[in-house]
Amino acid sequence: MGNELKESIMKWSRPIEGQDALDELVDQASKAKFVLLGEASHGTSEFYSVRAELSKKLISEHGYRFIAVEGDWPACQAINSYIKDDENKRSPEEALKVFHRWPTWMWANKEIAELVGWLKDYNKTVPNNQKVGFYGLDVYSLWESMDEIVNYLKKINSPDLQAAIDAFSCFEPFNRSNETYAMSAGYLSDGCRSEVVELLASIRKSVRQEKLEPENALSLEVNALVARNAEQYYRLMVMSDAGSWNTRDAHMVETLNSIMNFHGKDAKAIVWEHNTHVGDARATDMQRVGMVNVGQIVREQHGTKDVFICGFGTHHGTVIAADQWGAPVKVMEVPPAQAFSWEDELFQAGDEDKLIIFTDENRKEFIKEIGHRAIGVVYDPRFEQFGNYVPSSISMRYDAFIFISQTNALRPILIDGG
């Protein structure tokens, strides 16, 4: 397999030198309504900086309307407001301090600060109805989203306020602890599901009937979605890995579709998430254990022609991560990729950075399932061979792949040691 795959890589890849290769990728990707940009870790500088360059081109040259990321809705909505507000003179680094929940470094970093600054400057050049947005798709912000809902309903003196207070009172005994709620709802009770489901239905009805400012209406609806889906996520977390994973990814797609509806039928979206979310799960061993993901669902809902997925990987370098959940972040060495993995095969075909675009002409040459490295926010390089490689049919999982041979750790904006 090695020689054949190496020959195919050498035949179909092109070195990333200057802007030509990225321009070719942007040209291909821009034909799609959804461009999904992955990453092999949450702590690699080049994954962020290259995605930023691609996103700038898609926005400025092809009219993409927003970037949606693997982040919490309330914090990302604060950044969305910041980049659209000409009067807000804070620095991007100061604005990013809104990301105060661990792992802060995923979005509070210098690479994102540069992109946020660019987005703010770009928005100064276009009319208000064409300003580019920055949104969070993730499901973790249960308590923050409940706070946002109550505060906004108070602000507009909404008749739904008391219903929201009553619904959220169900969560009070858990003292804003996801883990405590998960254990209780997973094993001991039905949790607070009926309350948040009813509240979401009520808020959606109100959004349709009342003349709310559009961006506020979107935020209210998505925060209610978070409350409903986060409740389910935490309830399933202690009982079913596949169930909680599927709830999270389905939520991210539901949120993405809500943002698309807000921007109109002609809108085009850029999504930043880990490879494990954007790379089609049907082309991995995830399918065998009943897991789905964002890439799969978006392709199924919108068709492969309207979805372009680009994966990312590296052979060796450094990364920032933690050795356990909630621990301080630190720079770690990323060892050379495991022999015969996708990353190793790319390196053996030449250690330069390279791009492969998969087409009908070459997909069959990259269809064999082999290991593909994935690094999370918790990482131990000593043991990565036991759990950091996802068997994948690369050309079915992605439409393109960017390989950065040697990468460097992301540069966090340090907040409370995080």
C-alpha positions in Angstrom: 0.0 0.0 0.0 2.8 2.4 1.0 4.4 2.7 -2.4 1.1 3.1 -4.2 -0.2 5.7 -1.8 3.1 7.5 -1.9 3.0 7.6 -5.7 -0.6 8.9 -5.6 0.3 11.6 -3.1 3.3 12.7 -5.2 1.1 12.7 -8.4 -1.8 14.7 -7.0 -0.5 16.9 -4.3 1.0 20.3 -4.9 3.3 22.2 -2.6 1.9 25.1 -0.7 4.3 27.9 -1.8 3.0 31.5 -1.8 -0.7 32.0 -2.5 -1.2 29.9 -5.7 -2.1 26.7 -4.0 -4.5 28.4 -1.6 -6.0 30.4 -4.4 -6.7 27.1 -6.2 -8.3 25.7 -3.1 -10.5 28.8 -2.6 -11.6 28.7 -6.2 -12.8 25.1 -5.7 -14.3 25.6 -2.3 -16.2 28.8 -3.3 -18.5 26.8 -5.5 -20.1 25.4 -2.4 -22.7 27.0 0.0 -20.9 25.5 3.0 -17.1 25.4 3.4 -16.1 23.3 6.4 -12.5 23.9 7.5 -11.1 21.3 9.9 -8.1 21.0 12.2 -6.2 18.1 13.7 -5.8 19.8 17.1 -7.2 22.7 19.0 -3.8 24.0 19.7 -1.8 24.4 16.5 -1.0 27.8 15.2 -0.8 27.0 11.5 -4.3 25.4 11.5 -5.7 28.7 12.7 -3.6 31.0 10.5 -4.2 29.0 7.3 -8.0 28.8 8.0 -7.9 32.5 8.6 -6.3 33.2 5.2 -8.8 31.0 3.4 -11.7 32.6 5.3 -10.5 36.1 4.4 -10.4 35.2 0.7 -13.8 33.5 0.8 -15.3 36.6 2.5 -13.6 39.3 0.5 -13.6 37.6 -2.9 -16.6 35.3 -2.9 -19.1 36.9 -0.5 -19.3 34.5 2.4 -21.4 36.0 5.1 -20.2 34.5 8.4 -17.7 32.2 10.2 -19.3 29.7 12.6 -16.9 28.0 15.0 -16.7 25.2 17.6 -17.3 27.7 20.4 -20.0 28.8 22.8 -22.9 30.9 21.4 -22.9 33.7 24.1 -19.1 34.3 24.0 -19.0 34.2 20.2 -22.0 36.5 20.0 -20.1 39.1 22.0 -17.3 38.9 19.3 -20.0 39.1 16.6 -21.3 42.3 18.2 -17.7 43.6 18.6 -16.8 43.2 14.9 -20.0 44.9 13.8 -19.8 47.9 16.1 -17.7 50.7 14.7 -17.9 52.6 18.0 -16.3 49.8 20.1 -12.7 50.8 20.2 -11.4 47.9 22.4 -8.5 45.9 21.0 -9.3 42.4 19.7 -7.2 40.9 22.5 -9.4 42.7 25.1 -12.6 41.6 23.3 -11.5 38.0 23.3 -11.3 37.9 27.1 -15.0 37.0 26.9 -13.8 33.5 26.5 -13.2 32.7 30.1 -14.4 29.1 30.3 -11.8 26.4 30.0 -10.3 25.7 27.4 -9.9 29.5 27.0 -7.0 29.1 24.5 -9.3 27.7 21.7 -10.5 31.1 20.9 -8.6 33.5 23.1 -5.4 33.4 21.2 -3.3 35.7 19.1 -4.2 34.0 15.8 -7.9 34.6 16.4 -7.1 38.2 17.6 -5.6 38.9 14.2 -8.6 37.5 12.4 -11.1 39.3 14.6 -9.2 42.6 13.9 -9.4 41.9 10.2 -13.1 41.1 10.4 -13.8 44.4 12.3 -11.8 46.4 9.7 -13.6 44.6 6.8 -17.0 45.3 8.3 -16.2 49.0 8.3 -16.0 48.9 4.5 -19.4 47.3 3.8 -23.1 48.3 4.5 -24.7 47.2 7.7 -26.7 44.5 6.0 -23.6 43.0 4.5 -21.4 42.9 7.6 -19.8 39.5 8.2 -20.7 37.6 11.4 -18.9 35.4 13.8 -21.0 32.8 15.6 -20.6 29.8 18.0 -22.1 26.5 17.3 -21.4 24.5 20.4 -23.7 23.1 23.0 -21.8 23.5 26.3 -23.0 26.9 27.5 -26.1 25.7 29.3 -25.9 28.1 32.2 -24.6 31.1 30.2 -27.4 30.7 27.6 -30.0 30.5 30.3 -28.6 33.8 31.8 -28.7 35.4 28.3 -32.3 34.4 27.8 -33.5 35.8 31.2 -31.6 39.0 30.8 -32.9 39.7 27.3 -36.5 38.9 28.2 -36.2 41.2 31.2 -34.8 43.9 28.9 -37.7 43.8 26.5 -40.3 43.1 29.2 -41.4 39.9 27.5 -44.4 37.9 28.5 -42.1 34.8 28.3 -40.0 36.0 31.2 -41.9 34.2 33.9 -42.0 31.0 31.9 -38.2 31.2 31.5 -37.7 31.8 35.2 -40.0 28.9 36.0 -38.3 26.6 33.5 -34.8 27.4 34.7 -35.7 27.1 38.4 -35.6 23.3 37.7 -31.8 23.6 37.3 -31.2 25.6 40.5 -30.4 22.5 42.8 -27.4 21.7 40.6 -25.5 24.9 41.4 -24.4 25.6 37.8 -22.5 22.3 37.7 -22.7 20.4 34.4 -21.3 17.2 36.1 -23.8 17.3 38.9 -26.7 17.8 36.5 -25.4 15.0 34.3 -25.2 12.5 37.2 -28.6 13.4 38.5 -30.5 13.5 35.2 -28.6 10.5 33.8 -29.3 8.2 36.6 -31.8 9.6 39.1 -34.5 11.6 37.3 -36.0 12.8 34.0 -34.1 16.0 34.5 -35.5 19.3 33.2 -36.1 18.4 29.6 -39.8 19.1 29.5 -39.3 22.6 30.9 -36.8 23.7 28.3 -38.6 22.0 25.4 -41.7 24.0 26.3 -39.8 27.2 26.7 -38.1 26.8 23.3 -41.5 26.3 21.6 -42.8 29.4 23.4 -39.8 31.5 22.4 -40.0 30.4 18.8 -43.6 31.4 18.7 -42.8 34.8 20.2 -40.0 35.4 17.8 -42.3 34.9 14.9 -45.1 37.1 16.4 -43.1 40.0 18.0 -41.0 42.5 16.0 -37.7 41.9 17.7 -34.4 43.3 16.3 -33.4 40.4 13.9 -29.9 39.7 15.5 -31.4 39.7 19.0 -34.2 37.4 17.8 -31.6 35.0 16.4 -29.6 35.1 19.6 -32.7 34.5 21.7 -33.7 31.5 19.6 -30.2 29.9 19.6 -29.7 30.4 23.3 -33.0 28.5 23.8 -31.8 25.8 21.4 -28.6 25.5 23.6 -30.7 25.2 26.7 -32.8 22.3 25.2 -29.9 20.5 23.6 -27.4 21.0 26.3 -29.9 19.5 28.8 -30.1 16.4 26.6 -26.3 16.4 26.0 -25.5 16.4 29.8 -28.2 13.9 30.5 -26.8 11.4 28.0 -23.2 12.1 28.8 -22.9 9.6 31.6 -24.9 6.9 29.8 -23.9 7.0 26.1 -20.8 8.3 24.4 -22.5 8.0 21.0 -25.7 9.5 22.2 -24.1 12.6 23.7 -21.7 13.0 20.7 -24.7 12.8 18.3 -26.7 15.3 20.3 -23.8 17.8 20.3 -23.2 17.5 16.5 -26.9 17.6 15.7 -27.1 20.8 17.8 -24.2 22.3 15.9 -26.0 21.7 12.6 -29.3 22.9 13.9 -27.6 26.1 15.0 -25.8 26.5 11.7 -29.1 26.1 9.8 -30.7 28.8 12.0 -27.8 31.2 11.2 -28.2 30.4 7.5 -31.9 31.1 7.6 -31.2 34.4 9.4 -28.7 35.5 6.6 -31.1 34.4 3.8 -31.3 31.8 1.1 -28.3 33.1 -0.9 -25.9 33.2 2.1 -22.7 31.1 2.2 -21.1 29.9 5.4 -17.6 29.1 6.6 -17.4 26.6 9.5 -14.3 26.0 11.7 -14.3 22.8 13.7 -12.1 19.8 14.5 -11.6 17.2 11.8 -13.6 14.8 13.9 -16.6 17.0 13.5 -16.3 18.3 9.9 -14.8 15.2 8.3 -17.7 12.9 7.2 -18.2 10.3 9.9 -19.3 7.7 7.3 -15.7 7.6 6.0 -14.4 6.6 9.5 -14.8 4.0 12.2 -17.2 6.3 13.9 -20.0 4.9 11.8 -19.5 1.5 13.2 -20.3 2.7 16.7 -23.4 4.6 15.7 -21.9 8.1 15.7 -22.7 10.9 13.2 -21.1 14.3 12.9 -21.5 17.8 11.4 -19.8 16.9 8.0 -22.0 13.9 7.5 -25.3 15.7 8.5 -24.6 18.8 6.4 -23.8 16.7 3.4 -27.0 14.6 3.9 -29.1 17.7 4.3 -27.7 20.0 1.6 -26.0 17.6 -0.9 -22.3 17.1 -1.6 -22.2 19.7 -4.3 -23.1 22.4 -1.8 -20.6 21.3 0.8 -16.8 21.5 0.6 -14.8 19.9 3.4 -11.1 20.5 3.9 -9.1 18.5 6.5 -5.8 19.5 8.1 -2.9 17.5 9.5 0.7 17.6 10.6 3.7 15.2 10.9 5.4 16.7 13.9 6.0 19.9 15.9 4.5 21.5 19.0 0.9 22.0 20.3 -0.8 23.5 23.3 -3.1 21.2 25.3 -3.6 20.0 28.8 -2.8 16.6 30.3 -6.2 16.3 32.0 -9.6 18.1 31.8 -9.5 21.5 33.4 -5.7 21.5 33.9 -3.4 24.4 32.9 -2.4 24.5 29.3 1.2 23.8 28.3 3.3 23.4 25.2 3.8 19.8 24.2 5.9 18.0 21.6 3.9 16.4 18.8 5.9 13.3 18.0 6.5 12.1 14.4 3.3 10.5 13.0 2.7 6.8 13.5 4.2 4.7 10.7 1.7 4.0 7.9 -0.7 6.6 9.1 -2.1 9.3 6.7 0.3 11.9 8.1 3.3 9.6 7.8 2.5 8.7 4.2 2.2 12.4 3.4 5.6 13.0 5.0 7.3 10.1 3.3 6.1 11.5 0.0 8.1 14.7 0.7 8.4 16.8 3.8 7.1 20.0 2.2 3.7 21.5 3.1 1.2 20.3 0.5 -2.4 20.4 -0.7 -4.4 17.6 -2.2 -7.8 18.3 -3.8 -9.9 15.1 -4.2 -11.9 14.8 -7.4 -13.7 12.1 -9.3 -10.5 11.5 -11.1 -8.4 10.6 -8.1 -10.7 9.7 -5.1 -10.3 6.0 -5.6 -6.5 6.3 -5.1 -7.0 7.6 -1.6 -10.0 5.5 -0.5 -8.3 2.9 1.6 -8.9 3.2 5.3 -5.8 4.2 7.3 -5.1 5.9 10.6 -5.5 9.7 10.7 -4.2 11.6 13.8 -6.6 13.6 16.0 -5.4 15.6 19.0 -7.9 17.1 21.5 -7.7 19.7 24.3 -6.5 16.8 26.5 -3.4 15.1 25.1 -0.6 12.9 26.2 2.0 12.4 23.4 3.4 9.3 25.1 0.3 7.3 24.5 -1.1 8.8 21.3 -0.7 5.5 19.4 -3.5 4.0 21.7 -6.2 6.5 20.9 -5.3 9.4 18.7 -5.6 7.8 15.3 -9.0 7.6 13.6 -9.2 5.0 10.8 -10.4 7.0 7.8 -11.0 6.8 4.1 -9.5 10.2 3.5 -10.9 11.0 0.0 -14.4 10.2 1.2 -14.0 12.1 4.5 -12.8 15.3 2.9 -12.9 17.2 -0.5 -9.4 18.5 0.1 -6.5 18.1 2.6 -3.8 20.5 3.8 -0.7 19.0 5.3 1.7 21.2 7.3 4.8 19.1 7.8 6.1 20.8 11.0 3.7 22.9 13.1 4.0 25.2 16.1 1.9 25.7 19.2 -1.0 28.1 19.2 -0.2 31.4 21.0 -2.8 31.9 23.8 -3.9 35.1 25.4 -3.4 34.1 29.0 -6.5 34.5 31.1 -6.6 33.3 34.7 -3.7 30.9 33.9 -5.8 29.3 31.1 
